[in-house]
């Protein structure tokens, strides 16, 4: 039930859906007073959410910063990748399609090639409300093998549907084989706060290695300060999803 409710809440808090709701109310309400208020508030939200400077500042503060490779002073037994990087129903099913979060995979590969992680555990099945049968962890495992990672160095956990379930299942797999201090958590910078809190809650706190950053260096140029950008709206969608997720997880006792 929590899985269904959390996914539904994610859809209802999408900025574009909220904007559409206000503009539709402005178009169909009979009261001129409320029509005007809904239009004005919808326009305000559109300009606010599409402002690149505001979105970037908030995203930059929310993302857990990157760790320079030369600052990693130890070697980890396990690198733990959280899924959420592939796309489905995109084209012919004879290949794997990545979205922006592919950095989670490529940076993990780099850590492995540099000898900073010895083995890789991929955690994540299907996070869809309607499971289409594709297990994302299996797809990532096959890609890593093609990239040169030894099959015996890859462990797949493909049943979890969200971050909390990943934390529970990863701990159950590794407990007794290693300790949390020998594991490195790898996920997107914007997702790291919720992910690390979930693992800490189940008693498996790990060092963090953030990837896939959505923020950029602070700029005060005209296009950043004044020109509405679709990327800013997209970043707000990610931020709201993470904020709502953190609230829901806290209510559920997952963090």
C-alpha positions as CSV (number, residue, x, y, z in Angstrom):
1,X,0.0,0.0,0.0
2,X,2.8,2.4,0.8
3,X,4.4,1.8,-2.5
4,X,1.2,2.6,-4.4
5,X,0.5,5.7,-2.3
6,X,4.0,7.1,-2.7
7,X,3.9,6.6,-6.4
8,X,0.5,8.3,-6.6
9,X,1.7,11.2,-4.5
10,X,4.8,11.6,-6.8
11,X,2.4,12.1,-9.7
12,X,0.2,14.5,-7.9
13,X,3.1,16.8,-6.9
14,X,4.6,17.1,-10.4
15,X,5.1,20.8,-11.2
16,X,3.7,20.6,-14.7
17,X,0.5,18.9,-13.4
18,X,0.1,21.6,-10.8
19,X,0.5,24.3,-13.4
20,X,-2.0,22.7,-15.7
21,X,-4.5,22.4,-12.8
22,X,-4.3,26.2,-12.1
23,X,-4.6,27.2,-15.7
24,X,-7.5,24.9,-16.2
25,X,-9.2,26.4,-13.2
26,X,-8.5,29.8,-14.6
27,X,-10.2,28.8,-17.9
28,X,-13.3,27.1,-16.5
29,X,-14.2,28.7,-13.2
30,X,-17.2,30.9,-13.3
31,X,-16.1,33.4,-10.7
32,X,-14.0,36.1,-12.3
33,X,-12.3,36.7,-9.0
34,X,-11.1,33.1,-8.7
35,X,-10.3,32.8,-12.4
36,X,-8.0,35.8,-12.0
37,X,-6.4,34.4,-8.9
38,X,-5.8,31.0,-10.3
39,X,-4.2,32.5,-13.5
40,X,-2.0,34.9,-11.5
41,X,-0.8,32.1,-9.1
42,X,-0.2,29.7,-12.0
43,X,1.8,32.3,-13.9
44,X,3.8,33.1,-10.7
45,X,4.6,29.4,-10.2
46,X,5.6,29.0,-13.9
47,X,8.0,31.9,-13.7
48,X,9.4,30.8,-10.3
49,X,9.8,27.2,-11.2
50,X,11.4,27.9,-14.6
51,X,14.0,30.3,-13.1
52,X,17.4,28.7,-13.6
53,X,19.1,30.6,-10.8
54,X,16.6,29.7,-8.1
55,X,16.3,26.0,-9.1
56,X,20.1,25.7,-9.4
57,X,20.7,27.2,-5.9
58,X,18.3,24.9,-4.3
59,X,19.5,21.8,-6.2
60,X,23.2,22.7,-5.4
61,X,22.3,22.9,-1.6
62,X,20.4,19.6,-1.7
63,X,22.8,17.5,-3.6
64,X,25.4,15.6,-1.6
65,X,28.8,16.9,-3.1
66,X,31.1,14.8,-5.2
67,X,34.1,13.0,-3.8
68,X,37.3,13.4,-5.7
69,X,38.9,10.1,-6.7
70,X,42.2,11.2,-5.3
71,X,40.6,11.8,-1.9
72,X,39.5,8.2,-1.5
73,X,42.2,6.8,0.8
74,X,40.9,3.2,1.1
75,X,39.7,0.3,-1.0
76,X,36.2,-0.9,-0.5
77,X,35.0,-4.5,-0.7
78,X,31.7,-3.6,-2.3
79,X,30.3,-0.8,-4.4
80,X,26.5,-0.6,-4.0
81,X,24.7,0.8,-7.1
82,X,21.1,1.9,-6.7
83,X,19.1,1.5,-10.0
84,X,17.0,4.1,-11.7
85,X,19.2,4.6,-14.8
86,X,17.6,2.7,-17.7
87,X,14.6,3.4,-19.9
88,X,12.1,0.9,-21.3
89,X,9.7,0.8,-24.2
90,X,12.1,3.1,-26.1
91,X,13.1,1.0,-29.1
92,X,14.0,-2.6,-30.1
93,X,14.4,-4.8,-27.0
94,X,17.7,-6.1,-28.2
95,X,19.7,-3.5,-26.4
96,X,19.7,-1.4,-23.2
97,X,18.8,2.3,-23.1
98,X,20.2,4.6,-20.5
99,X,18.8,7.9,-19.2
100,X,20.8,10.8,-17.6
101,X,21.5,8.8,-14.4
102,X,23.9,6.5,-16.3
103,X,26.7,8.1,-14.4
104,X,25.8,5.8,-11.6
105,X,27.0,2.9,-13.8
106,X,30.0,4.5,-15.5
107,X,31.4,6.0,-12.4
108,X,31.1,2.7,-10.6
109,X,32.9,1.1,-13.5
110,X,35.7,3.6,-13.0
111,X,35.9,2.9,-9.3
112,X,36.2,-0.8,-10.2
113,X,38.8,-0.3,-12.8
114,X,40.9,1.8,-10.5
115,X,40.7,-0.9,-7.8
116,X,38.8,1.2,-5.4
117,X,35.9,-1.3,-5.2
118,X,36.5,-5.0,-5.5
119,X,32.9,-6.2,-6.1
120,X,29.7,-4.5,-7.3
121,X,26.2,-5.1,-5.9
122,X,23.4,-3.8,-8.1
123,X,20.1,-3.2,-6.2
124,X,16.8,-2.5,-7.9
125,X,14.0,-4.4,-9.7
126,X,11.0,-2.5,-11.1
127,X,9.9,0.7,-9.6
128,X,6.8,0.9,-11.8
129,X,3.2,0.7,-10.5
130,X,2.6,-1.8,-13.3
131,X,5.6,-4.2,-13.4
132,X,6.5,-5.0,-17.1
133,X,8.8,-7.8,-16.0
134,X,12.1,-6.0,-16.8
135,X,14.5,-6.1,-13.9
136,X,16.8,-3.1,-14.1
137,X,19.6,-4.6,-12.0
138,X,19.8,-7.5,-14.5
139,X,20.2,-5.0,-17.3
140,X,23.0,-3.1,-15.6
141,X,24.8,-6.3,-14.7
142,X,24.8,-7.3,-18.4
143,X,26.2,-3.9,-19.3
144,X,28.9,-4.1,-16.7
145,X,30.0,-7.5,-18.0
146,X,30.2,-6.1,-21.5
147,X,32.4,-3.3,-20.1
148,X,34.8,-5.8,-18.6
149,X,33.6,-6.4,-15.1
150,X,34.1,-10.1,-14.1
151,X,30.9,-12.0,-13.7
152,X,32.0,-13.3,-10.3
153,X,32.5,-9.7,-9.1
154,X,28.8,-8.8,-9.7
155,X,25.9,-9.6,-7.4
156,X,22.4,-8.7,-8.4
157,X,19.4,-7.9,-6.1
158,X,16.5,-7.4,-8.5
159,X,13.4,-7.6,-6.2
160,X,13.3,-4.2,-4.4
161,X,10.9,-1.6,-5.7
162,X,12.1,1.5,-3.8
163,X,15.1,2.7,-1.8
164,X,13.9,1.4,1.5
165,X,13.5,-2.1,0.1
166,X,17.0,-1.8,-1.4
167,X,18.4,-1.0,2.0
168,X,16.7,-4.0,3.6
169,X,17.7,-6.5,0.9
170,X,21.3,-5.2,0.5
171,X,21.9,-5.6,4.3
172,X,20.4,-9.1,4.2
173,X,22.7,-10.1,1.3
174,X,25.9,-8.6,2.8
175,X,25.4,-9.2,6.5
176,X,27.9,-11.8,7.6
177,X,30.0,-11.4,4.5
178,X,31.4,-8.0,5.1
179,X,30.7,-4.8,7.2
180,X,29.1,-1.5,6.3
181,X,32.5,0.3,6.6
182,X,33.8,-1.8,3.6
183,X,30.9,-0.7,1.4
184,X,30.5,2.4,-0.8
185,X,27.0,3.7,-1.6
186,X,26.7,5.0,-5.2
187,X,23.7,6.9,-6.4
188,X,22.8,10.4,-7.8
189,X,23.7,13.4,-5.7
190,X,20.1,14.5,-5.4
191,X,19.1,11.0,-4.2
192,X,21.9,10.4,-1.8
193,X,20.3,12.1,1.3
194,X,17.3,9.8,1.2
195,X,19.3,6.7,0.2
196,X,22.0,7.1,2.9
197,X,19.3,7.7,5.5
198,X,17.5,4.5,4.5
199,X,20.6,2.4,4.9
200,X,21.5,4.1,8.2
201,X,18.0,3.3,9.4
202,X,18.4,-0.4,8.8
203,X,21.7,-0.4,10.5
204,X,24.0,-0.4,7.4
205,X,25.5,3.1,7.2
206,X,28.0,3.5,4.4
207,X,30.4,6.0,2.9
208,X,28.8,7.9,0.0
209,X,29.9,8.4,-3.6
210,X,27.6,10.8,-5.4
211,X,27.2,10.9,-9.2
212,X,24.9,12.4,-11.8
213,X,24.7,16.0,-10.7
214,X,21.9,18.3,-11.9
215,X,23.3,21.6,-10.5
216,X,25.9,23.7,-12.2
217,X,28.3,26.4,-11.2
218,X,26.7,29.6,-9.9
219,X,26.3,32.2,-12.6
220,X,24.9,35.7,-12.7
221,X,24.3,36.0,-16.4
222,X,21.1,37.3,-17.9
223,X,20.0,33.9,-19.3
224,X,20.4,32.3,-15.8
225,X,18.8,35.1,-13.9
226,X,15.9,36.1,-16.2
227,X,15.2,33.6,-19.0
228,X,12.8,30.8,-18.2
229,X,14.3,27.4,-18.8
230,X,12.7,23.9,-19.1
231,X,15.7,22.4,-17.3
232,X,14.8,24.5,-14.2
233,X,11.3,23.1,-14.2
234,X,12.7,19.6,-14.5
235,X,15.0,20.2,-11.6
236,X,12.1,21.3,-9.5
237,X,10.3,18.1,-10.3
238,X,13.3,16.1,-9.0
239,X,13.6,18.2,-5.9
240,X,9.9,18.0,-5.0
241,X,10.0,14.2,-5.6
242,X,12.9,13.9,-3.2
243,X,11.3,16.2,-0.6
244,X,8.0,14.4,-0.7
245,X,9.9,11.1,-0.6
246,X,11.8,12.1,2.5
247,X,8.6,13.2,4.2
248,X,6.8,10.0,3.3
249,X,9.7,7.8,4.4
250,X,9.9,9.7,7.7
251,X,6.2,9.2,8.3
252,X,6.6,5.5,7.5
253,X,9.6,5.1,9.7
254,X,12.0,4.3,6.9
255,X,14.4,7.1,7.7
